[in-house]
Amino acid sequence: MTREGTAEWPIRIPATRLWIREPVDADRRTMIRLLTDPVTREYLGGAVDYASRQALELSPLGLTWGRWVLVLAETDTMIGSITLDYDRGEPELSYALLPEYMGLGYAAEACHALLGWARESLEDPVVIAVTQTRNKRSVTLLRRLGFTVRRGLEEFGAQQLLMQRALATPLPDLASLAVTAPQPVRDLRR
């Protein structure tokens, strides 16, 4: 498979404690919370605007290739989202978790599983990711996953790193990505 949409959709990807699956209507409230939560959106350009929130409340979910939700395997509880889209012309990895699930290794597990799927299923030579330079957790995770800095850029009024990883390069062992200790999440809600 060479490009988005060339495989059947939806695609479900298992991870150790998670499933990566298409969003369904039951995920709508959590998806809106994810997109409007100030902690989650701190490094993602801020909360979505009113018009985007209204569109999300009214639009069908699960119709876009490369956009998944992260759910706990045991309960099917949505805890975040992950995407692999071609907005920049190359597959771009992006992920977000609700604050109460940050710092517990879920992002590492989800990215590892999705990159493993991409390595087996896509013919693209690289995957890219963009993260704010001040998002130390994300920069560290991407480096552990084998991403290197391609270049810096400015988006959403902040300095970003455009990072890349060759899909042909084997992934590190999932255990090597393990979080040593959960990090407290700053609560920006007042």
BELLIN-V824823 format. One record per backbone hydrogen bond with DSSP energy under -0.5 kcal/mol. NH is the residue of the N-H (numbers start at 1). CO is the residue of the C=O. E is the energy in kcal/mol with one decimal. If there is no record, write none. Layout:
NH|CO|E / NH|CO|E
This chain:
6|3|-1.5 / 13|20|-2.9 / 15|18|-2.4 / 19|71|-2.3 / 20|13|-2.9 / 21|19|-0.7 / 21|69|-2.1 / 27|24|-2.5 / 28|25|-1.6 / 31|27|-2.9 / 32|28|-2.6 / 33|29|-2.1 / 34|30|-2.7 / 35|31|-2.2 / 36|32|-1.0 / 36|33|-0.6 / 37|33|-1.7 / 41|37|-2.5 / 42|39|-0.9 / 44|41|-1.4 / 46|41|-1.9 / 48|35|-1.9 / 53|49|-2.2 / 54|50|-2.6 / 55|51|-2.3 / 56|52|-2.2 / 57|53|-2.3 / 58|54|-1.3 / 59|55|-2.2 / 65|63|-0.5 / 67|64|-1.3 / 68|66|-0.5 / 68|82|-2.8 / 69|21|-3.3 / 70|80|-2.6 / 71|19|-2.4 / 71|69|-0.5 / 72|77|-2.3 / 73|17|-2.8 / 76|72|-2.6 / 79|70|-3.1 / 80|70|-1.2 / 81|96|-2.6 / 82|68|-1.9 / 83|94|-3.0 / 84|66|-2.6 / 85|92|-1.6 / 88|90|-0.6 / 89|86|-1.9 / 91|126|-0.5 / 92|85|-2.9 / 93|91|-0.5 / 93|128|-3.1 / 94|83|-1.8 / 96|81|-2.2 / 98|79|-2.8 / 101|98|-2.2 / 102|99|-1.4 / 104|101|-0.8 / 109|105|-2.1 / 110|106|-2.7 / 111|107|-2.8 / 112|108|-2.5 / 113|109|-2.2 / 114|110|-2.7 / 115|111|-2.9 / 116|112|-2.0 / 117|113|-2.2 / 118|114|-2.7 / 119|115|-2.5 / 120|116|-1.5 / 121|117|-2.1 / 122|118|-2.7 / 123|1|-1.0 / 127|165|-2.4 / 128|91|-2.8 / 129|163|-2.1 / 130|93|-0.5 / 131|161|-1.9 / 133|159|-2.1 / 135|132|-1.6 / 136|134|-1.7 / 139|135|-2.4 / 140|136|-2.6 / 141|137|-2.5 / 142|138|-2.8 / 143|139|-2.2 / 144|140|-2.4 / 145|141|-1.9 / 146|143|-1.6 / 147|142|-2.8 / 148|164|-2.8 / 150|162|-3.0 / 151|162|-1.6 / 153|160|-1.9 / 155|158|-2.2 / 158|155|-2.1 / 160|153|-3.6 / 161|131|-2.9 / 162|151|-3.1 / 163|129|-3.5 / 163|161|-0.7 / 164|148|-2.8 / 165|127|-2.0 / 167|125|-2.3 / 168|125|-0.6 / 169|166|-0.8 / 176|173|-1.2 / 177|174|-1.6 / 178|175|-1.3 / 186|184|-0.5 / 188|186|-0.8
